Amino acid sequence: MPTILGQNQYGKAENRVVKITRDGAVHHIRDLNVSVALSGDMDDVHYSGSNAHVLPTDTTKNTVYAFAKQHGIASPEQFGTALARHFVTSQEAIRRARIRVEEYAWERVDTTASEAASGAGSASGGDGGPRHSFVRKGQETRTAQITYDGDRWEILSGLTGLTVLNSTDSEFSGYVKDAYTTLPEDHDRILATDVTAVWRHDTADGDGTAPDGGVRDWDESYVRAKAHMLRAFAETYSLSLQQTLYQMGARVIDHCAGIDEIRFSMPNKHHFRVDLAPFGLTNDAADGAVYYAADRPYGLIEATVLRDGAEPRIPVDMTNL
């Protein structure tokens, strides 16, 4: 039987780009990992090896760095949008561009406390010391994926590795029990998880501009979505991780206009109370228990939360985004 070419794409993956913006003595940093995937009229290169329609992956790498300098990096979404538009509109053979971005967050080192403790505040001019020193934040990695085919935009924002824990207000009981069930019911447990979330923006306004035609503040949108996730996690009395997941997604949808869909992947990071009875000790949660944290196996809870009437578009398997 003859063979035919199916879906295909190519590009340069994991371009690490760090952009420093100097605002006088105050510096700002954006640290990204950018992956470019292009598709379009690429049959010939697969069938005959003709590179007539191929923009070299080295060129896509260079474009990432040049755009960082020429256009700056206001946000992962803004930067990915600029790149996607460029590749689709500048090359006739390229019909679709997908830009994936991870951002590694830094925060400025605050020397004020150490200066006050040492009495050295005046030595730095009394302005809080250096404004160009940073320390990597130890929380989540911010993500974005922008896809453009010349007509339609899809803009996904997200995060991964956001580790959260509730030390109470969580229980697990009333579940199905069969011959293989050994797990005891727990009415006061630790609930912990590493949140991976992806949310889709309403792009009815082209590439995601604000409803008034202005530039959408992607950084503010990200901070707001994350804050609502955390608030729902903290305020939900959890009878199951599924319930907590839903409340987190529902709060984002309810409080963030322009976000129509959000999908979570959340492992249940089990914490089991240590059996201290052999040592004549009780280990009750109410008295401040001692736990051991099991890293595997773990329950894995995944679900999508949608605005009523919205169409689900985020893939069920987010590893294939």
Summary of the structure (lengths in Angstrom):
residues: 321
radius of gyration: 24.4
end to end distance: 31.7
largest distance: 82.0
contacts: 885
relative contact order: 0.10
helix: 27%
strand: 32%
